[in-house]
């Protein structure tokens, strides 16, 4: 599918890359343009690197809407996941050994 250069610039602003443009086949990954609303992506299978919400019908929000719903939700979640992962690694080996011994005391393998 051929993508207009002006539209590519708008799509890049939505987070798409040159690699994503090769995925536009006009069927499973496509876009539409409106003079007032900008562009929106049809990508129901999340084939591209577009990381915002895509509705159940397969369409993203219009570029003019500057939708950041998913990014806003995930912004804090990534940080908390990293903190939780590193917190588990801070347990000294002796405490881990004692906790495991207490939990499995008297149980045979």
Sine and cosine of phi, psi and omega as CSV:
sin_phi,cos_phi,sin_psi,cos_psi,sin_omega,cos_omega
0.00,0.00,0.74,-0.68,0.02,-1.00
-1.00,0.08,0.70,-0.72,-0.02,-1.00
-0.89,-0.46,0.81,-0.58,0.03,-1.00
-0.84,0.54,0.65,-0.76,-0.02,-1.00
-0.86,0.51,-0.62,0.79,0.03,-1.00
-0.89,0.46,-0.65,0.76,-0.01,-1.00
-0.94,0.33,-0.57,0.82,0.05,-1.00
-0.86,0.50,-0.65,0.76,0.00,-1.00
-0.88,0.47,-0.66,0.75,0.01,-1.00
-0.92,0.38,-0.67,0.74,0.01,-1.00
-0.90,0.44,-0.62,0.78,0.08,-1.00
-0.87,0.49,-0.63,0.78,0.05,-1.00
-0.89,0.45,-0.38,0.93,0.04,-1.00
-1.00,0.01,0.00,1.00,0.07,-1.00
0.97,-0.26,0.07,1.00,0.00,-1.00
-0.99,0.12,0.44,-0.90,-0.02,-1.00
-0.90,-0.44,0.10,-0.99,0.04,-1.00
-0.86,0.51,-0.62,0.78,0.03,-1.00
-0.87,0.49,-0.63,0.78,0.02,-1.00
-0.88,0.47,-0.58,0.81,-0.05,-1.00
-0.89,0.46,-0.45,0.89,0.03,-1.00
-0.95,0.31,-0.31,0.95,-0.01,-1.00
-0.99,0.13,-0.25,0.97,-0.02,-1.00
-0.95,0.32,0.95,-0.31,-0.04,-1.00
-0.94,-0.34,-0.05,1.00,0.00,-1.00
0.99,0.11,-0.08,1.00,-0.01,-1.00
-0.85,-0.52,-0.90,0.44,-0.03,-1.00
-1.00,-0.03,-0.39,0.92,0.09,-1.00
-0.69,-0.73,0.88,-0.47,-0.01,-1.00
-0.46,-0.89,-0.08,-1.00,0.06,-1.00
-0.49,-0.87,0.25,-0.97,0.14,-0.99
-0.72,-0.70,0.44,-0.90,-0.07,-1.00
-0.86,-0.51,0.63,-0.78,0.08,-1.00
-0.72,-0.70,0.71,-0.71,-0.04,-1.00
-0.83,0.55,-0.58,0.82,-0.05,-1.00
-1.00,-0.05,-0.61,0.79,-0.11,-0.99
-1.00,-0.04,-0.35,0.94,-0.04,-1.00
0.99,-0.11,-0.71,-0.71,0.01,-1.00
-0.87,-0.50,0.37,-0.93,0.18,-0.98
-0.64,-0.77,0.49,-0.87,-0.12,-0.99
-0.97,-0.24,0.66,-0.75,0.17,-0.98
-0.97,-0.25,0.95,-0.32,-0.06,-1.00
-0.49,-0.87,0.93,0.37,-0.12,-0.99
-0.90,0.43,-0.33,0.95,-0.03,-1.00
-0.97,-0.26,0.22,0.98,0.00,-1.00
0.77,0.64,0.75,0.66,0.00,-1.00
-0.97,0.26,-0.49,0.87,-0.04,-1.00
-1.00,-0.01,0.03,-1.00,0.02,-1.00
-1.00,0.03,0.19,0.98,0.06,-1.00
-0.87,0.49,0.85,-0.53,-0.13,-0.99
-0.93,-0.36,0.29,0.96,0.08,-1.00
-0.98,-0.17,0.04,-1.00,-0.06,-1.00
-0.91,0.42,0.72,-0.69,0.14,-0.99
-0.88,-0.47,0.84,-0.55,-0.08,-1.00
-0.91,0.41,0.19,-0.98,-0.05,-1.00
-0.87,0.49,-0.44,0.90,0.03,-1.00
-0.99,0.16,-0.09,1.00,0.08,-1.00
0.99,-0.17,-0.06,1.00,-0.06,-1.00
-0.98,-0.18,0.59,-0.80,0.13,-0.99
-0.99,0.15,0.05,-1.00,0.14,-0.99
-0.96,0.28,0.30,-0.95,0.07,-1.00
-0.94,0.35,0.55,-0.83,-0.02,-1.00
-0.85,0.52,-0.52,0.85,-0.01,-1.00
-0.93,0.36,-0.32,0.95,0.00,-1.00
-0.98,0.21,-0.30,0.95,0.01,-1.00
0.77,0.64,0.77,0.64,-0.05,-1.00
-0.93,0.36,0.82,-0.57,0.05,-1.00
-0.77,-0.64,0.44,0.90,-0.06,-1.00
-0.80,0.60,-0.80,0.60,-0.05,-1.00
-0.92,0.38,-0.67,0.74,0.01,-1.00
-0.88,0.47,-0.65,0.76,0.00,-1.00
-0.89,0.45,-0.65,0.76,-0.01,-1.00
-0.94,0.35,-0.71,0.71,-0.10,-0.99
-0.98,0.18,-0.30,0.95,-0.05,-1.00
-0.80,0.60,-0.79,0.61,-0.01,-1.00
-0.97,0.23,-0.46,0.89,-0.05,-1.00
-0.92,0.40,-0.65,0.76,0.01,-1.00
-0.88,0.48,-0.70,0.71,-0.01,-1.00
-0.89,0.46,-0.69,0.73,0.00,-1.00
-0.92,0.40,-0.58,0.81,0.03,-1.00
-0.91,0.42,-0.68,0.73,0.03,-1.00
-0.90,0.43,-0.69,0.73,0.03,-1.00
-0.88,0.48,-0.68,0.73,0.00,-1.00
-0.91,0.41,-0.63,0.78,0.01,-1.00
-0.91,0.41,-0.70,0.71,-0.01,-1.00
-0.96,0.29,-0.48,0.88,0.02,-1.00
-0.90,0.43,-0.61,0.79,0.02,-1.00
-0.93,0.38,-0.46,0.89,-0.02,-1.00
-0.99,0.15,-0.21,0.98,-0.06,-1.00
-0.99,0.11,-0.14,0.99,-0.03,-1.00
-0.94,0.35,0.85,-0.52,0.01,-1.00
-0.89,0.46,0.55,-0.84,-0.05,-1.00
-0.83,0.56,-0.58,0.81,-0.02,-1.00
-0.91,0.42,-0.67,0.74,0.01,-1.00
-0.92,0.40,-0.63,0.77,0.03,-1.00
-0.90,0.44,-0.71,0.71,0.01,-1.00
-0.87,0.49,-0.72,0.69,-0.02,-1.00
-0.90,0.43,-0.66,0.76,0.01,-1.00
-0.90,0.43,-0.67,0.74,0.01,-1.00
-0.92,0.38,-0.65,0.76,0.01,-1.00
-0.89,0.46,-0.67,0.74,0.00,-1.00
-0.91,0.42,-0.69,0.73,-0.05,-1.00
-0.92,0.40,-0.64,0.77,-0.11,-0.99
-0.95,-0.30,0.28,0.96,-0.01,-1.00
-0.87,0.50,0.77,-0.64,0.06,-1.00
0.99,0.14,-0.02,1.00,0.02,-1.00
-0.99,-0.12,0.70,-0.71,0.00,-1.00
-1.00,-0.08,0.60,-0.80,-0.02,-1.00
-0.92,0.39,0.00,0.00,0.00,0.00
